[in-house]
Amino acid sequence: MTDPDISHLSRLQIAGTGSLLLGMALLALNAIEEASGLSGMPRFWYHNRVFWWGLGATFVGVGTWLLGRLKQAEEYGPPDRWRPSLPGIRFKSVLLYTRVGCHLCDDAREILERHQRWLPRIVEADIDTDPRLVERYGTCVPVVVLDGKVRFRGRVPVELLRRLIEGTSALE
């Protein structure tokens, strides 16, 4: 039996790679044809040069986009498929220290929100509003504090968060 997520990732990889290669081939043929006057191409090729350039660029763009989605799917995993062995909320509090314009903070927020059904309400604190927090955390944001204990600084690895959720008893 195959895992549906693996087949989905395989399809993304095949479609992305195929589209990228096809687009590159079309662009290469266009460049070679214009540089050397390649003969023997079908008649419709010569009447639609702009179309072939556009189609090649489109295939390259779609292939790049699909392979980017593949990378994202591999990095974050499917959010709806993972579940801890026991249901319920873990931890009494989740505090996320952030700052405006921090892309890692946005990533951390997204990861925590995707696991919201096993976490209490996420409280965010902008460190730039308090000089003591700036002194304490500086450029080491985001910081994720669970039940008063710092668990993550910088990146929030999905697998480590899931292990932490799995290894913590649900609150009654």
WONOR-V725260 format. One record per residue. N is the residue number from 1. RES is the residue in one small letter. PHI is phi as a letter, one per 30 degrees, with the letter a starting at -180 (none if undefined). PSI is psi in radians with two decimals (* if undefined). Layout:
BEGIN
n:N res:RES phi:PHI psi:PSI
n:N res:RES phi:PHI psi:PSI
END
This chain:
BEGIN
n:1 res:m phi:none psi:2.34
n:2 res:t phi:c psi:2.57
n:3 res:d phi:d psi:2.20
n:4 res:p phi:d psi:-0.51
n:5 res:d phi:d psi:-0.65
n:6 res:i phi:d psi:-0.74
n:7 res:s phi:d psi:-0.61
n:8 res:h phi:d psi:-0.77
n:9 res:l phi:d psi:-0.66
n:10 res:s phi:d psi:-0.73
n:11 res:r phi:d psi:-0.70
n:12 res:l phi:d psi:-0.74
n:13 res:q phi:d psi:-0.77
n:14 res:i phi:d psi:-0.83
n:15 res:a phi:d psi:-0.75
n:16 res:g phi:d psi:-0.81
n:17 res:t phi:d psi:-0.75
n:18 res:g phi:d psi:-0.79
n:19 res:s phi:d psi:-0.75
n:20 res:l phi:d psi:-0.79
n:21 res:l phi:d psi:-0.73
n:22 res:l phi:d psi:-0.77
n:23 res:g phi:d psi:-0.75
n:24 res:m phi:d psi:-0.68
n:25 res:a phi:d psi:-0.76
n:26 res:l phi:d psi:-0.74
n:27 res:l phi:d psi:-0.70
n:28 res:a phi:d psi:-0.75
n:29 res:l phi:d psi:-0.72
n:30 res:n phi:d psi:-0.79
n:31 res:a phi:d psi:-0.77
n:32 res:i phi:d psi:-0.76
n:33 res:e phi:d psi:-0.74
n:34 res:e phi:d psi:-0.61
n:35 res:a phi:d psi:-0.69
n:36 res:s phi:c psi:-0.03
n:37 res:g phi:i psi:0.78
n:38 res:l phi:e psi:2.21
n:39 res:s phi:c psi:2.89
n:40 res:g phi:j psi:0.04
n:41 res:m phi:d psi:2.70
n:42 res:p phi:d psi:2.69
n:43 res:r phi:e psi:-0.70
n:44 res:f phi:d psi:-0.36
n:45 res:w phi:d psi:-0.75
n:46 res:y phi:d psi:-0.42
n:47 res:h phi:d psi:-0.18
n:48 res:n phi:b psi:0.81
n:49 res:r phi:d psi:-0.76
n:50 res:v phi:d psi:-0.69
n:51 res:f phi:e psi:-0.78
n:52 res:w phi:d psi:-0.66
n:53 res:w phi:d psi:-0.80
n:54 res:g phi:d psi:-0.73
n:55 res:l phi:d psi:-0.74
n:56 res:g phi:d psi:-0.80
n:57 res:a phi:d psi:-0.67
n:58 res:t phi:d psi:-0.80
n:59 res:f phi:d psi:-0.71
n:60 res:v phi:d psi:-0.76
n:61 res:g phi:d psi:-0.79
n:62 res:v phi:d psi:-0.74
n:63 res:g phi:d psi:-0.75
n:64 res:t phi:d psi:-0.75
n:65 res:w phi:d psi:-0.79
n:66 res:l phi:d psi:-0.73
n:67 res:l phi:d psi:-0.54
n:68 res:g phi:d psi:-0.70
n:69 res:r phi:d psi:-0.64
n:70 res:l phi:d psi:-0.80
n:71 res:k phi:d psi:-0.74
n:72 res:q phi:d psi:-0.73
n:73 res:a phi:d psi:-0.65
n:74 res:e phi:d psi:-0.65
n:75 res:e phi:d psi:-0.81
n:76 res:y phi:c psi:-0.36
n:77 res:g phi:i psi:2.84
n:78 res:p phi:d psi:2.18
n:79 res:p phi:d psi:-0.50
n:80 res:d phi:d psi:-0.17
n:81 res:r phi:c psi:-0.62
n:82 res:w phi:d psi:2.40
n:83 res:r phi:b psi:2.47
n:84 res:p phi:d psi:2.84
n:85 res:s phi:d psi:-0.48
n:86 res:l phi:b psi:2.41
n:87 res:p phi:d psi:2.96
n:88 res:g phi:j psi:2.84
n:89 res:i phi:d psi:2.36
n:90 res:r phi:c psi:2.67
n:91 res:f phi:i psi:2.71
n:92 res:k phi:c psi:-0.47
n:93 res:s phi:b psi:2.56
n:94 res:v phi:b psi:2.10
n:95 res:l phi:b psi:2.21
n:96 res:l phi:c psi:1.96
n:97 res:y phi:d psi:2.23
n:98 res:t phi:b psi:-3.12
n:99 res:r phi:b psi:2.74
n:100 res:v phi:d psi:2.40
n:101 res:g phi:i psi:0.21
n:102 res:c phi:c psi:1.93
n:103 res:h phi:d psi:-0.56
n:104 res:l phi:d psi:-0.59
n:105 res:c phi:d psi:-0.72
n:106 res:d phi:d psi:-0.74
n:107 res:d phi:d psi:-0.77
n:108 res:a phi:d psi:-0.77
n:109 res:r phi:e psi:-0.80
n:110 res:e phi:d psi:-0.76
n:111 res:i phi:d psi:-0.78
n:112 res:l phi:d psi:-0.71
n:113 res:e phi:d psi:-0.61
n:114 res:r phi:d psi:-0.34
n:115 res:h phi:c psi:0.34
n:116 res:q phi:e psi:-0.54
n:117 res:r phi:d psi:-0.23
n:118 res:w phi:c psi:0.11
n:119 res:l phi:b psi:2.67
n:120 res:p phi:d psi:3.13
n:121 res:r phi:e psi:2.35
n:122 res:i phi:d psi:2.16
n:123 res:v phi:c psi:2.23
n:124 res:e phi:c psi:2.50
n:125 res:a phi:b psi:2.16
n:126 res:d phi:d psi:2.04
n:127 res:i phi:d psi:-0.41
n:128 res:d phi:d psi:-0.17
n:129 res:t phi:d psi:-0.16
n:130 res:d phi:b psi:2.02
n:131 res:p phi:e psi:-0.54
n:132 res:r phi:d psi:-0.66
n:133 res:l phi:d psi:-0.67
n:134 res:v phi:d psi:-0.75
n:135 res:e phi:d psi:-0.69
n:136 res:r phi:d psi:-0.76
n:137 res:y phi:c psi:-0.42
n:138 res:g phi:h psi:-2.04
n:139 res:t phi:c psi:0.20
n:140 res:c phi:c psi:0.69
n:141 res:v phi:c psi:2.68
n:142 res:p phi:d psi:2.75
n:143 res:v phi:b psi:2.22
n:144 res:v phi:c psi:2.12
n:145 res:v phi:c psi:2.09
n:146 res:l phi:c psi:2.13
n:147 res:d phi:h psi:0.72
n:148 res:g phi:i psi:0.03
n:149 res:k phi:c psi:2.24
n:150 res:v phi:d psi:2.12
n:151 res:r phi:c psi:-0.57
n:152 res:f phi:b psi:2.46
n:153 res:r phi:b psi:2.41
n:154 res:g phi:i psi:-2.12
n:155 res:r phi:d psi:2.63
n:156 res:v phi:c psi:1.70
n:157 res:p phi:d psi:2.20
n:158 res:v phi:e psi:-0.78
n:159 res:e phi:d psi:-0.70
n:160 res:l phi:d psi:-0.68
n:161 res:l phi:d psi:-0.74
n:162 res:r phi:d psi:-0.69
n:163 res:r phi:d psi:-0.70
n:164 res:l phi:d psi:-0.75
n:165 res:i phi:d psi:-0.80
n:166 res:e phi:d psi:-0.66
n:167 res:g phi:d psi:-0.02
n:168 res:t phi:c psi:2.35
n:169 res:s phi:d psi:2.54
n:170 res:a phi:d psi:2.52
n:171 res:l phi:d psi:2.52
n:172 res:e phi:d psi:*
END
